[in-house]
Structure formats: C-alpha cells, structure tokens
Amino acid sequence: MDTPIQRTDLGLRRLETEATQLRQPRVRPHGAEDVSFKDMLAEAVAEVRNLQTEADNTIKKLVAGEITDVTEAMVAVEKADLAFQTMMTVRNKVVTAYEEIMRMQV
C-alpha cells in the first residue's frame, strides 16, 4: 500500500498526494519507434509552455474571484516555475556539451 506524501511547505493547508497520483515516467514499449532528441526537446518545451499558460489562467481566475483557494494558484505557479527551471538546466547542459565538442581537436 502506498503511503501518502505530505507537503506542508505551502503553509496554507496540508496537501497529501498519493504516490500513484504523481506522473509516471513515459516508458516506450520494446520495439517502438525511436524519437529524436529534437522531438523530445520540442515536446518538453511545449509542456513547459502549457504549464505556464495553466498558471497564468489560474492566477486570472484567482484575481477574478472564480477561485477562492490560493493554494491552487500557488501549486500551478510552482509547477510552471519548476518545469521552467528544469528546462533551463537542460539547456545549459546542452550548451556546455556543445561548447566542449567544439573545443575538441580533430
């Protein structure tokens, strides 16, 4: 039986998330078509853009009074922020790897 993950860092209310509610990594079945790095990167950027749009919409709803629970908006903003930070970290690693390859002697 999965034990709930408790998050009290939001300060407004205690959130419990079952381990089964967390997004599972995508596993390709054996023999599936290979996806290029470019396609994977484009998909990740699109997902970050979607999370940022979702956060913007949630904030607009909060300001308009459609949402009274501030934690919903905070969670959406934090998800978008974390996704963006992760994307920037990957970008920096790719740029560093590219620079290293360009410095190699042939």
C-alpha positions as CSV (number, residue, x, y, z in Angstrom):
1,M,0.0,0.0,0.0
2,D,1.3,3.4,-1.0
3,T,1.8,5.9,1.8
4,P,0.8,9.5,1.1
5,I,3.4,12.1,0.5
6,Q,2.8,15.0,2.8
7,R,3.6,18.5,1.7
8,T,3.3,21.2,4.3
9,D,5.6,23.7,2.7
10,L,2.7,25.7,1.2
11,G,1.7,27.0,4.6
12,L,-2.0,27.4,3.9
13,R,-3.2,23.8,4.1
14,R,-1.7,20.3,4.3
15,L,-1.6,18.6,0.9
16,E,-1.4,14.8,0.6
17,T,-0.5,13.2,-2.7
18,E,-0.7,9.5,-3.2
19,A,2.3,8.1,-5.0
20,T,0.0,6.8,-7.7
21,Q,-1.1,10.4,-8.5
22,L,2.4,11.5,-9.4
23,R,3.2,11.4,-13.1
24,Q,4.9,8.2,-14.0
25,P,7.8,8.4,-16.5
26,R,6.9,7.6,-20.0
27,V,8.3,4.2,-20.9
28,R,8.3,3.2,-24.5
29,P,7.3,-0.4,-25.3
30,H,10.1,-2.6,-26.7
31,G,10.4,-2.1,-30.5
32,A,8.7,1.3,-30.5
33,E,9.9,3.9,-33.0
34,D,12.8,5.9,-31.8
35,V,12.1,9.6,-31.1
36,S,14.8,12.1,-32.0
37,F,16.3,14.4,-29.4
38,K,14.9,17.3,-31.2
39,D,11.4,15.9,-30.9
40,M,11.8,15.2,-27.2
41,L,13.1,18.7,-26.6
42,A,10.3,20.3,-28.6
43,E,7.8,18.2,-26.6
44,A,9.4,19.3,-23.3
45,V,9.3,23.0,-24.3
46,A,5.6,22.6,-25.3
47,E,4.8,21.1,-21.9
48,V,6.6,24.0,-20.1
49,R,4.6,26.4,-22.2
50,N,1.4,24.6,-21.3
51,L,2.2,24.7,-17.6
52,Q,2.9,28.4,-17.8
53,T,-0.4,29.0,-19.6
54,E,-2.2,27.0,-17.0
55,A,-0.6,29.0,-14.2
56,D,-1.5,32.3,-15.9
57,N,-5.1,31.2,-16.3
58,T,-5.3,30.1,-12.7
59,I,-3.9,33.4,-11.5
60,K,-6.5,35.2,-13.7
61,K,-9.3,33.1,-12.2
62,L,-8.0,33.9,-8.7
63,V,-7.9,37.6,-9.3
64,A,-11.4,37.5,-10.9
65,G,-12.7,35.7,-7.8
66,E,-13.6,32.4,-9.6
67,I,-11.1,30.6,-7.4
68,T,-11.1,31.2,-3.6
69,D,-8.4,28.7,-2.8
70,V,-5.0,30.4,-3.1
71,T,-3.1,27.1,-2.8
72,E,-4.5,26.0,-6.2
73,A,-2.9,29.1,-7.8
74,M,0.3,28.6,-5.9
75,V,0.7,25.0,-6.9
76,A,0.1,25.9,-10.6
77,V,2.7,28.6,-10.4
78,E,5.3,26.4,-8.6
79,K,4.7,23.6,-11.2
80,A,5.4,26.1,-14.0
81,D,8.4,27.5,-12.2
82,L,9.9,24.1,-11.5
83,A,9.4,23.0,-15.1
84,F,11.0,26.2,-16.4
85,Q,14.0,25.8,-14.1
86,T,14.4,22.2,-15.2
87,M,14.2,23.2,-18.9
88,M,16.9,25.9,-18.3
89,T,19.2,23.5,-16.6
90,V,18.9,21.1,-19.5
91,R,19.5,23.9,-21.9
92,N,22.7,24.9,-20.0
93,K,23.9,21.3,-20.0
94,V,23.3,21.1,-23.8
95,V,25.2,24.3,-24.5
96,T,28.1,23.2,-22.3
97,A,28.3,19.9,-24.1
98,Y,28.2,21.7,-27.5
99,E,31.0,24.0,-26.4
100,E,33.0,21.1,-25.2
101,I,32.6,19.3,-28.5
102,M,33.6,22.4,-30.4
103,R,36.8,22.6,-28.4
104,M,37.8,19.0,-29.3
105,Q,40.9,18.6,-31.6
106,V,40.2,16.7,-34.8
